[in-house]
Amino acid sequence: MTGSPLMPTARPAAAQSRKGRLRPSFLLCLALAGTLVLLAVSVSTGAASIPLSTVIDALFDYDGASVQHYTILSVRLPRAIVAIAVGSALAVSGAIMQGITRNPLASPGIMGVSAGSAFAVVVAFVWWPVLSYHAMIVVSMSGAAIGAAIVYGAGALAAHLGSAQYARVKLALAGAAVSALFGALSEGIQLYFGIAQDTMFWYAAGISGVKWAQVQTILPWLAAGMAVAMLLSGSITLLGLGEDTAAGLGLRVRRTKLLGALAVFALTGSAVAIAGPIGFIGLVVPHLTRFLVGIDYRWVIPCSAVLGGLLLLAADTAARLVNPPQETPVGVLTALIGVPFFLYLARREGKGLL
């Protein structure tokens, strides 16, 4: 719907919502600059600090005999790029889910999408351990779709049987229950088949040990998901007016939701397959982005992508500095931020303020 005659109808509301907020282009430039600075910090810090001058030398005058150069280009740089890519994917997934469902509690980690992906990957580790990275992402996407279907089915049933007043909170509770179920099944499978040691750090959401192969795998899926998200951005803005109003303006609501779901599955599935079920990036970042730039999803999507990458890169860098030389799973730090934020949103939602 981007570029359609309907968009002028949505522009005044979107422009009004940005009054007193940051200019989106300024936020994008600021976040990109912050990402570049943090990328340099991430590559130069860790169990062994490396001078920034050595990082520059490794990038422009690589010495294969230098251990520091190898560490920079083969260990730390791909890890930092994956952190940015995964953070962007999860943040955009959360923005799409919140925009399409008009549910402020929606995110891949809460609505069972990440848990379904992780469960499918664990099953693949047991029965198809030699799958390629691309095949693993397809398996992860399938698990994401199954998890989302179960959660939204259970949430719709709960809303139908009970009062619709707290339907959004019920959906979040259904997501938490399904995620717990998938988590228990995943852990049980890991213990029964003796793969817990191999998958423990991945399942705890850590990106230690990623290589350029994972970078090359995730980037095409990330690009495809981002492209679909940007194409849908204008339509998602219209959905904020309500499904009936959007349909009355000519929006094909079902097609928009279907394409949005496919984008979420591609983004979340690829992120979980590579980095594990990292939680709360998809919940926190879209809210922060809308607070800063307003509700126009033509800006919310790209700003969420940049801020999500920045946040996960910062969390991964901090995770390496918590207890060096030991690695702390980055999911632990994102949970410390996300759990209080989720409880705050759930409390507001329960009071009917959202």
C-alpha positions in Angstrom: 0.0 0.0 0.0 3.0 2.3 0.2 2.7 5.0 -2.4 -1.1 4.4 -2.9 -3.7 7.2 -3.0 -4.7 6.1 0.5 -1.6 7.3 2.2 -2.4 11.1 2.2 -5.3 10.1 4.5 -2.9 8.6 7.0 -0.2 11.3 6.8 -1.9 14.1 8.8 -2.5 11.7 11.8 1.0 10.4 11.5 2.4 13.9 11.3 0.4 15.1 14.2 1.6 12.1 16.3 5.2 13.3 15.7 4.8 16.7 17.2 7.2 17.2 19.9 9.1 14.1 19.0 12.5 13.5 17.3 12.7 13.9 13.6 12.9 10.3 12.3 15.8 11.0 9.9 17.8 12.5 12.8 17.1 9.5 14.9 18.2 7.2 12.1 21.5 9.1 11.6 22.1 9.2 15.4 21.4 5.5 15.9 23.6 4.5 12.9 26.5 6.7 14.2 26.0 5.0 17.6 26.1 1.6 16.0 29.4 2.3 14.2 31.0 3.6 17.5 29.7 0.6 19.4 30.8 -1.8 16.7 34.4 -0.5 17.1 34.1 -0.9 20.9 32.7 -4.4 20.5 35.4 -5.5 18.2 38.2 -4.1 20.4 37.0 -5.3 23.8 36.5 -8.7 25.3 38.6 -11.2 27.4 41.6 -9.6 25.7 41.5 -5.9 24.8 42.8 -4.9 21.4 43.8 -1.4 20.5 41.6 0.4 18.0 44.6 1.1 15.8 45.1 -2.7 15.5 41.4 -3.1 14.5 42.0 -0.5 11.7 45.1 -2.3 10.6 43.2 -5.7 10.5 40.5 -4.2 8.3 42.8 -2.5 5.8 46.1 -4.3 6.1 45.3 -7.9 7.3 48.2 -10.0 8.5 47.4 -13.7 8.5 50.1 -14.4 11.0 48.7 -12.0 13.6 46.6 -13.6 16.3 44.9 -10.3 17.0 44.1 -9.7 13.3 42.5 -13.2 13.2 40.6 -12.6 16.4 39.2 -9.3 15.0 38.1 -10.5 11.5 37.2 -14.2 12.2 35.8 -14.0 15.7 34.7 -10.6 16.9 33.6 -8.9 13.7 31.1 -11.6 12.5 29.8 -11.9 16.0 29.1 -8.1 16.1 27.4 -8.2 12.7 25.2 -11.1 13.7 24.2 -9.2 16.9 23.2 -6.2 14.8 21.3 -8.4 12.3 19.5 -10.5 15.0 18.6 -7.4 17.0 17.2 -5.7 13.9 15.2 -8.8 12.9 13.6 -9.2 16.3 12.8 -5.6 16.7 11.1 -5.3 13.3 9.2 -8.6 14.0 7.9 -7.1 17.2 6.9 -3.8 15.4 5.0 -5.7 12.7 3.2 -7.9 15.3 2.2 -4.9 17.5 1.1 -2.9 14.4 -1.0 -5.6 12.8 -2.6 -6.9 16.0 -2.8 -3.5 17.7 -1.7 -5.3 20.8 1.1 -3.5 22.8 2.1 -6.8 24.4 2.8 -8.6 21.1 6.3 -9.7 20.4 8.1 -12.8 19.1 9.3 -13.8 22.6 5.9 -13.4 24.3 3.5 -14.8 21.6 5.2 -18.1 21.2 7.0 -17.3 17.9 10.5 -17.6 19.3 9.7 -20.6 21.5 8.2 -22.4 18.5 11.3 -21.7 16.4 13.6 -22.9 19.2 11.6 -26.1 19.7 11.8 -26.8 16.0 15.5 -26.2 15.9 16.1 -28.5 18.9 14.0 -31.3 17.1 16.2 -30.7 14.0 19.3 -31.1 16.1 18.2 -34.5 17.1 16.7 -36.0 13.9 18.5 -34.0 11.2 21.9 -32.9 12.7 23.5 -32.3 9.3 21.1 -29.8 8.0 22.6 -26.7 6.3 22.1 -23.3 7.9 19.5 -22.3 5.3 17.5 -25.6 5.9 17.7 -25.0 9.6 16.2 -21.5 9.1 13.3 -23.0 7.2 12.8 -25.5 10.0 12.9 -22.6 12.5 10.4 -20.6 10.4 8.0 -23.6 10.4 8.3 -23.8 14.2 7.6 -20.0 14.5 4.4 -20.5 12.4 3.2 -23.4 14.5 3.9 -21.5 17.8 2.1 -18.4 16.6 -0.9 -20.4 15.4 -1.3 -22.2 18.7 -1.0 -19.0 20.7 -3.5 -17.0 18.6 -5.8 -20.0 18.5 -5.7 -20.3 22.3 -6.1 -16.5 22.8 -9.1 -16.4 20.4 -10.8 -19.2 22.3 -10.1 -17.6 25.7 -11.5 -14.3 24.4 -14.6 -16.1 23.0 -15.3 -18.0 26.2 -14.7 -15.0 28.5 -14.9 -11.3 28.7 -13.3 -9.4 25.8 -12.2 -6.7 28.2 -8.8 -8.2 28.9 -8.4 -10.0 25.5 -4.9 -8.6 25.0 -3.7 -9.7 28.4 -5.2 -13.2 27.8 -3.4 -13.5 24.5 -0.1 -12.6 26.3 -0.9 -15.2 29.0 -1.6 -17.8 26.3 1.7 -16.9 24.7 3.5 -17.3 28.0 1.9 -20.7 28.6 2.7 -22.0 25.1 6.3 -20.6 25.4 6.7 -22.4 28.7 5.4 -25.6 27.1 7.7 -25.4 24.2 10.6 -24.6 26.6 9.9 -27.6 28.7 9.6 -29.9 25.7 12.8 -28.5 24.3 14.7 -29.1 27.5 13.3 -32.5 27.9 14.4 -33.5 24.3 17.9 -32.1 25.0 18.3 -34.1 28.1 16.8 -37.3 26.8 18.9 -37.4 23.6 22.0 -36.1 25.4 22.5 -32.9 23.4 22.0 -30.5 26.2 25.8 -29.8 26.4 25.9 -29.0 22.7 22.8 -26.7 22.7 22.9 -25.2 26.1 24.6 -21.9 25.3 22.6 -21.5 22.0 19.3 -22.1 23.8 20.2 -19.6 26.5 20.5 -17.1 23.7 24.2 -16.6 23.1 26.0 -15.7 19.9 29.4 -16.7 20.9 31.3 -18.7 18.2 29.3 -17.4 15.2 31.3 -17.3 12.0 31.0 -15.7 8.6 29.0 -18.7 7.4 26.2 -17.6 9.8 26.5 -14.0 8.6 26.1 -15.1 5.0 23.2 -17.3 5.9 21.1 -14.8 7.9 21.6 -11.7 5.7 19.4 -12.8 2.7 16.6 -13.8 5.0 17.0 -10.5 6.9 16.9 -8.5 3.6 13.8 -10.3 2.4 11.9 -9.9 5.7 12.9 -6.2 5.9 11.8 -5.6 2.3 8.4 -7.0 2.9 8.1 -5.1 6.2 8.9 -1.8 4.4 6.4 -2.6 1.6 3.8 -3.1 4.3 4.7 -0.1 6.4 2.0 2.2 5.0 -0.6 -0.5 5.3 0.3 -1.2 8.9 -0.1 2.5 9.7 -3.6 2.3 8.2 -4.4 -0.7 10.4 -3.8 1.5 13.4 -7.1 3.2 12.5 -8.9 -0.1 13.0 -9.6 -3.0 10.7 -13.0 -1.8 9.6 -11.8 1.7 8.9 -8.7 0.4 7.0 -10.9 -1.9 5.0 -13.3 0.9 4.2 -10.3 2.9 2.8 -9.6 0.0 0.5 -6.9 -1.8 2.4 -6.8 -5.6 1.9 -6.6 -6.5 5.6 -6.2 -10.3 5.2 -3.4 -10.0 2.7 -1.6 -7.4 4.8 -1.8 -9.7 7.8 -0.6 -12.8 5.9 2.4 -11.0 4.4 3.2 -9.5 7.8 3.1 -12.9 9.3 5.4 -14.3 6.6 7.8 -11.4 7.3 7.7 -12.2 11.0 8.4 -15.9 10.5 11.3 -15.1 8.2 12.9 -12.6 10.5 12.3 -14.4 13.8 13.1 -17.9 12.3 16.4 -16.8 10.9 17.3 -14.9 14.1 16.5 -17.9 16.4 18.2 -20.4 14.2 21.5 -18.4 14.4 21.4 -16.9 17.9 18.8 -18.8 20.0 15.6 -17.5 21.5 16.6 -14.0 22.6 13.7 -12.4 24.4 12.2 -8.9 24.8 14.1 -7.1 22.0 10.9 -7.3 19.9 8.8 -6.0 22.8 10.9 -3.1 24.1 12.3 -1.5 20.9 9.0 -0.9 19.0 7.6 0.9 22.0 10.7 3.0 22.3 10.7 3.8 18.6 7.0 4.9 18.6 7.7 7.0 21.7 10.5 8.8 19.8 9.2 9.2 16.3 5.4 8.6 16.4 3.2 6.0 14.8 4.0 6.2 11.1 5.3 2.7 10.3 7.2 4.0 7.3 9.6 5.4 10.0 8.9 2.9 12.8 10.1 -0.1 10.8 13.6 1.3 9.8 14.1 3.0 13.1 13.2 -0.2 15.0 15.7 -2.1 12.8 18.6 0.3 13.7 17.7 0.6 17.4 17.2 -3.2 17.7 20.6 -3.8 16.3 22.2 -1.2 18.5 20.5 -2.6 21.6 21.5 -6.2 21.0 25.1 -5.2 20.1 25.3 -3.2 23.4 23.9 -6.1 25.3 26.3 -8.6 23.7 29.3 -6.3 24.4 28.2 -5.9 28.0 27.7 -9.7 28.3 31.3 -10.3 27.5 32.5 -7.8 30.2 30.3 -9.1 33.0 32.5 -12.0 34.1 35.6 -12.2 31.7 36.9 -14.4 30.4 33.6 -16.3 30.9 30.7 -15.7 28.5 27.3 -14.5 29.8 24.4 -15.4 27.5 23.1 -12.2 26.0 19.5 -13.4 26.7 20.1 -12.8 30.4 20.8 -9.1 29.9 17.9 -8.6 27.6 15.6 -10.3 30.1 16.7 -7.9 32.8 15.5 -5.1 30.7 12.5 -6.7 29.2 10.7 -8.4 32.1 10.1 -5.2 34.1 8.9 -3.5 30.9 6.5 -6.3 30.1 5.1 -6.2 33.7 4.6 -2.5 33.3 2.8 -2.9 30.0 0.6 -5.7 31.4 -0.3 -3.6 34.4 -1.3 -0.7 32.2 -3.2 -3.0 29.8 -5.1 -4.5 32.8 -6.2 -1.0 33.8 -7.4 -0.3 30.2 -4.9 2.4 29.6 -3.7 1.1 26.3 
